[in-house]
Amino acid sequence: MIPTTARLRELTARALRPAGELPRPNRRNQVFDVLLALVLGVVAMRAAQSALGDSGGQPLGHRGPEGWLSPPLTALLTAVPLVLRRRYPLAVLWVVMAVTLLGMHDLPRGALYAGVIAAYSAAAYSPYRIPRLATLLLTALLFSVFGDSGSYSVPSAYVPFLLLVPIVVAADGIRTWKHRADQDRARLSALEQRQVAAMRRAVAQERARIARELHDVVTHNVSVMVIQAGAARTVMAVAPDQAAEALLAVEAGGRAALVELRQVMGLLTMDAEEAEGAEAEPATAVELAPQPGLDRLAALVERVRRSGVPVRLTVVGTPRPVPSGVELAGYRVVQEALTNMVKHAVGAEATVTVEYRADRLRVEVVDTGGRPGPSAASGGGRGLIGLRERIAVYGGTLHSGPRPTGGYRVRALIPLETS
């Protein structure tokens, strides 16, 4: 017995559970409903009073043998609840049904129209499916069993309106639907254009990023290799051992350039394969190696030092882990500054300083100045521009320019996240 009762309660609760939310009528809907109730109530009351006067009926509010409510009062009480037909659709239909029962034998046409409107509102707006269907079925049964079908005849004067009003409403609905469909198509087209523009911007930004990486990798290593090859050519006849060392340095620089190029191209290849959904071949350890960071500055400085350029590396503060992007940016600052020094300041000495501050990382490269090299005219200043853009991503700044005492300084300040 208990499981059956619990089952019935569960079924009842499920039947009474709303399938959605009640609508929230806006001001326009509220004004329309008020005007609808007002017009229907006034017209129905006047029609009922006129019919009652012609038949010598009782005055308004009299409880006669024909019904519990007089026709004018029935028309008024069925029209007024329509003001709330969107917010409380089922309750409005129940009120209209109750009033209709009290004045059923003298039911005016206005009450029938109010019942139709209330039934439509319940079907359109009520989220309670089972109570809604049951109430609509009961309403139809009520009007079919107890209603007088003869009183529902429509006067011939109203026939044009009954034909034209649905046509006008349907035409207006079609026009509104077409207008909204056109607006949706316009919005979709604008969205597609924005997506295409965003994709083009992303492609342009990616191309700029790749160009910066390739510039930083190729320019530095090739510049060092050119200097070392030139030194080997100069001393080859008189000092073969020194020429051999210079050529070994050229080979080492070329290998380093290939390693970094494989890193960049490996990332691009993996991105392309992931985008196409293809299975990538097993990558080598070089291709999967991380991008260079601050821990590889010593190797970078040593490689430049082997080319005959005096470079000193100084680390201030306690080294600690920083974001990989910041490490790569700091590495590229030193790489670009040393590359420019090799090209534009032959015979200069350089000092690289990396300072770990509490809230920022300072990377500074200072040289003593020298004469321009053979490849000095090949630069276009794109390296420093790319560095500024790279550092600006992390909220940092890059300052570069000649020193008052001679030489050149490149200094980058990159904020660090503090815990």
C-alpha positions in Angstrom: 0.0 0.0 0.0 2.8 2.4 0.9 4.7 1.8 -2.4 1.5 2.4 -4.4 0.8 5.7 -2.5 4.4 6.8 -3.1 4.1 5.9 -6.7 0.9 7.9 -7.1 2.5 10.9 -5.4 5.5 10.6 -7.8 3.2 10.5 -10.8 1.2 13.4 -9.5 4.2 15.5 -8.9 5.6 14.6 -12.3 2.3 15.6 -13.9 2.1 18.9 -12.1 5.8 19.7 -12.8 6.2 22.6 -15.2 7.9 21.9 -18.5 9.2 25.4 -18.7 8.8 28.9 -17.3 5.9 31.3 -17.5 6.4 34.1 -20.0 7.5 37.5 -18.8 5.2 39.9 -20.7 6.8 43.2 -21.7 5.1 46.6 -21.5 3.7 46.3 -25.1 2.1 42.9 -24.2 0.6 44.3 -21.0 -0.9 47.3 -22.8 -2.4 45.0 -25.5 -4.0 42.7 -22.9 -5.5 45.7 -21.0 -6.9 47.1 -24.3 -8.2 43.7 -25.3 -10.0 43.1 -22.0 -11.4 46.7 -22.0 -12.7 46.5 -25.6 -14.2 43.0 -25.1 -15.7 43.9 -21.8 -17.3 47.1 -23.0 -18.6 45.7 -26.2 -20.0 42.5 -24.5 -21.6 44.5 -21.7 -23.3 46.9 -24.1 -24.5 44.0 -26.3 -25.8 42.1 -23.3 -27.6 45.1 -21.8 -29.1 45.8 -25.2 -30.3 42.3 -25.5 -31.6 42.3 -21.9 -33.5 45.5 -22.5 -35.1 44.2 -25.6 -36.3 41.1 -23.9 -37.5 42.9 -20.7 -34.9 41.2 -18.5 -33.9 41.9 -15.0 -31.5 44.7 -14.1 -27.7 44.3 -13.7 -26.7 41.9 -11.0 -30.2 40.3 -10.5 -30.1 36.6 -9.6 -33.0 35.4 -11.6 -34.2 31.9 -12.6 -32.3 32.0 -15.8 -28.9 32.1 -14.2 -26.8 33.0 -11.2 -25.4 36.1 -12.9 -26.9 38.5 -15.4 -25.5 38.5 -18.9 -23.8 42.0 -18.5 -22.1 41.0 -15.3 -21.1 37.7 -16.9 -19.6 39.6 -19.8 -17.7 41.9 -17.5 -16.3 39.1 -15.2 -15.1 37.0 -18.1 -13.3 40.0 -19.8 -11.5 41.5 -16.8 -9.2 38.4 -16.1 -7.8 38.6 -19.6 -5.5 41.3 -18.4 -3.4 38.6 -16.7 -3.8 36.0 -19.5 -0.1 35.8 -20.2 1.2 35.8 -16.7 -1.3 33.4 -15.2 -2.9 31.6 -18.2 -4.4 28.6 -16.4 -5.8 30.7 -13.5 -7.4 33.0 -16.0 -9.1 30.1 -17.8 -10.4 28.7 -14.5 -11.9 32.0 -13.5 -13.6 32.4 -16.9 -14.9 28.9 -16.6 -16.3 29.5 -13.1 -18.0 32.7 -14.2 -19.4 30.9 -17.3 -20.9 28.2 -15.1 -22.6 30.8 -12.9 -24.2 32.5 -16.0 -24.4 29.6 -18.4 -28.1 29.8 -19.1 -27.9 33.5 -20.1 -24.4 33.3 -21.5 -23.6 36.3 -23.8 -21.4 36.1 -26.9 -18.7 38.2 -25.1 -18.3 35.4 -22.5 -17.8 32.9 -25.4 -15.1 35.1 -27.0 -13.4 35.5 -23.6 -13.5 31.8 -23.1 -11.9 31.2 -26.5 -9.2 33.8 -25.8 -8.5 32.3 -22.3 -8.3 28.8 -23.8 -5.8 30.0 -26.4 -3.7 31.7 -23.8 -3.6 28.6 -21.6 -2.6 26.5 -24.6 0.1 28.9 -25.7 1.6 30.1 -22.4 1.0 27.6 -19.7 4.0 25.3 -18.9 1.9 22.8 -17.0 1.1 20.2 -19.7 -1.2 17.8 -18.0 -3.3 20.4 -16.1 -3.4 22.5 -19.3 -4.7 19.6 -21.5 -7.3 18.6 -18.8 -8.6 22.1 -18.4 -8.9 22.6 -22.2 -10.8 19.3 -22.5 -13.1 20.3 -19.6 -13.7 23.7 -21.2 -14.7 22.2 -24.5 -17.0 19.7 -22.7 -18.5 22.5 -20.7 -19.4 24.6 -23.7 -20.6 21.6 -25.7 -22.9 20.1 -23.0 -24.3 23.1 -21.2 -24.0 25.8 -23.8 -26.9 26.9 -26.0 -25.6 26.6 -29.6 -28.3 28.9 -30.8 -26.9 31.8 -28.8 -23.5 31.4 -30.5 -24.7 32.4 -34.0 -22.6 35.2 -35.5 -24.5 38.2 -36.9 -24.0 38.8 -40.6 -22.5 42.2 -40.0 -19.6 40.6 -38.2 -18.8 38.0 -40.9 -16.4 40.3 -42.9 -14.5 41.0 -39.7 -14.3 37.3 -38.9 -12.9 36.6 -42.3 -10.6 39.6 -42.6 -9.1 39.6 -39.1 -7.5 36.1 -39.3 -6.2 37.0 -42.8 -4.7 40.2 -41.5 -3.2 38.5 -38.5 -1.8 35.7 -40.7 -0.4 38.2 -43.2 1.2 40.2 -40.4 2.6 37.1 -38.9 4.1 36.0 -42.2 5.5 39.5 -42.8 7.0 39.5 -39.2 8.5 36.1 -39.8 10.0 37.1 -43.1 11.5 40.3 -41.5 13.0 38.3 -38.7 14.3 35.7 -41.2 16.0 38.5 -43.2 17.5 39.9 -40.0 18.8 36.4 -39.0 20.4 36.0 -42.4 21.9 39.5 -42.1 23.3 38.7 -38.7 24.6 35.3 -39.9 26.3 37.0 -42.9 27.8 39.6 -40.6 29.0 36.9 -38.2 30.6 35.0 -41.1 32.4 38.2 -42.3 33.6 38.8 -38.7 34.9 35.2 -38.5 36.7 35.6 -41.9 38.2 38.8 -40.7 39.3 37.3 -37.4 40.8 34.3 -39.3 42.7 36.6 -41.6 44.0 38.6 -38.6 45.0 35.3 -36.9 46.9 34.2 -40.0 48.6 37.5 -40.3 49.7 37.4 -36.6 50.9 33.9 -37.0 52.9 34.8 -40.1 54.4 37.7 -38.2 55.3 35.4 -35.3 56.9 32.9 -37.6 58.8 35.6 -39.4 60.1 36.9 -36.0 61.2 33.4 -35.0 63.0 32.7 -38.3 64.6 36.1 -38.2 65.9 35.6 -34.7 67.2 32.1 -35.4 68.7 32.6 -38.9 70.1 36.1 -38.6 72.1 35.5 -35.4 73.6 32.2 -36.5 74.4 33.2 -40.1 76.0 36.5 -38.9 78.3 34.6 -36.5 79.1 32.0 -39.2 80.0 34.8 -41.7 82.4 36.3 -39.2 84.0 33.0 -38.5 84.2 32.1 -42.1 85.9 35.4 -42.9 88.4 34.9 -40.1 89.2 31.4 -41.4 89.8 32.8 -44.9 92.1 35.5 -43.5 94.3 33.2 -41.5 94.1 30.1 -43.6 97.5 30.7 -45.3 99.5 31.7 -42.3 97.7 29.9 -39.4 96.0 26.7 -40.6 95.2 25.7 -37.0 93.3 28.9 -36.3 91.5 28.5 -39.6 90.5 25.0 -38.7 89.1 26.2 -35.3 87.2 28.9 -37.1 85.7 26.4 -39.5 84.8 24.1 -36.7 83.0 27.1 -35.1 81.2 27.7 -38.4 80.1 24.0 -38.4 78.9 24.3 -34.8 77.0 27.5 -35.6 75.4 25.8 -38.6 74.3 22.8 -36.5 72.9 25.2 -33.9 70.9 27.0 -36.6 69.6 23.7 -37.9 68.5 22.7 -34.4 66.5 25.9 -33.8 65.0 25.8 -37.3 63.9 22.2 -36.7 62.2 23.4 -33.4 60.3 26.1 -35.2 59.4 24.0 -38.2 58.5 21.0 -36.0 56.0 23.1 -34.1 54.4 24.3 -37.3 54.3 20.8 -38.7 52.6 19.5 -35.6 50.0 22.3 -35.7 49.2 21.6 -39.3 48.8 17.8 -38.7 46.6 18.4 -35.7 44.4 20.8 -37.7 44.0 18.2 -40.5 43.4 15.4 -38.1 46.3 13.3 -39.5 48.5 11.1 -37.5 51.9 12.6 -37.0 55.0 10.5 -37.4 57.1 10.0 -34.3 59.0 13.2 -33.7 62.7 13.3 -32.9 64.0 14.5 -29.6 65.3 17.6 -31.4 61.9 18.5 -32.8 60.2 18.0 -29.4 62.9 20.0 -27.5 61.6 23.2 -25.8 62.3 26.6 -27.2 65.5 28.2 -25.9 65.3 29.9 -22.5 67.5 31.8 -20.1 69.3 28.6 -19.1 70.9 28.5 -22.6 72.3 32.0 -22.5 75.7 30.6 -21.4 75.8 28.5 -24.6 74.8 31.4 -26.7 77.4 33.7 -25.2 80.1 30.9 -25.5 79.2 30.5 -29.2 79.6 34.2 -29.9 82.8 34.3 -27.8 84.3 31.5 -29.9 83.8 33.7 -33.0 86.3 36.1 -31.5 83.9 38.6 -29.9 84.6 39.2 -26.2 81.3 38.7 -24.3 80.7 38.5 -20.6 77.5 37.1 -18.9 76.4 38.4 -15.5 73.4 37.0 -13.5 72.1 39.2 -10.7 69.8 37.8 -8.1 68.7 34.3 -7.6 67.6 32.5 -10.8 64.1 31.1 -10.5 61.5 29.6 -12.8 59.7 32.1 -15.0 57.1 31.6 -17.7 58.4 29.9 -20.8 57.3 32.8 -23.0 59.2 35.3 -20.8 62.3 33.1 -21.0 62.1 32.9 -24.8 61.7 36.7 -25.0 64.7 37.3 -22.8 66.8 34.8 -24.8 65.8 36.5 -28.1 66.7 40.0 -26.6 70.3 38.8 -26.0 70.4 37.0 -29.3 69.3 40.0 -31.3 71.5 42.4 -29.4 74.6 40.3 -29.9 73.7 39.8 -33.6 73.5 43.5 -34.1 76.8 44.0 -32.3 78.5 41.5 -34.5 77.1 43.2 -37.6 77.4 46.9 -36.6 80.2 47.0 -34.0 83.2 45.0 -35.1 85.9 44.9 -32.5 83.5 45.8 -29.6 83.2 44.1 -26.3 79.8 43.2 -24.8 78.3 42.6 -21.4 75.1 40.6 -20.9 73.3 41.2 -17.7 70.3 39.2 -16.5 68.7 40.5 -13.3 66.0 38.6 -11.4 64.0 41.3 -9.5 61.0 40.7 -7.3 58.5 41.9 -9.8 60.3 41.9 -13.1 63.1 40.5 -15.2 65.8 42.8 -16.6 67.8 41.7 -19.6 70.4 44.2 -20.7 73.2 44.0 -23.4 75.8 46.7 -23.5 78.7 47.0 -26.0 81.6 49.3 -26.2 81.1 50.3 -29.8 83.1 49.5 -33.0 83.1 49.9 -36.7 80.3 48.6 -39.0 80.9 45.2 -40.5 80.4 44.2 -44.2 76.8 43.0 -43.5 75.8 46.1 -41.6 73.7 47.5 -44.5 71.7 44.3 -44.8 69.6 45.0 -41.6 66.2 46.7 -41.8 65.5 47.2 -38.1 62.9 44.5 -38.1 64.6 42.6 -35.4 64.1 45.2 -32.7 60.6 45.9 -33.9 59.8 42.2 -33.5 61.4 42.2 -30.0 59.2 45.1 -28.9 56.1 43.3 -30.1 57.1 40.1 -28.4 57.9 41.8 -25.1 54.7 43.9 -25.3 52.7 40.7 -25.2 53.9 40.2 -21.6 53.4 43.9 -20.6 57.1 44.6 -20.9 59.2 47.4 -22.5 62.3 47.5 -24.7 64.6 50.4 -24.8 67.5 50.6 -27.3 69.9 53.3 -28.3 73.5 54.6 -28.2 75.2 55.3 -24.9 76.5 58.7 -24.0 80.0 57.3 -23.4 79.9 55.3 -26.7 78.6 52.0 -27.7 75.0 50.7 -27.7 72.6 49.5 -25.1 69.5 47.2 -25.4 67.5 46.8 -22.2 64.3 44.9 -21.7 62.0 45.0 -18.6 59.5 42.2 -18.4 57.0 42.0 -15.5 56.9 38.7 -13.6 53.8 37.3 -11.8 54.3 37.4 -8.0 52.7 34.8 -5.8 
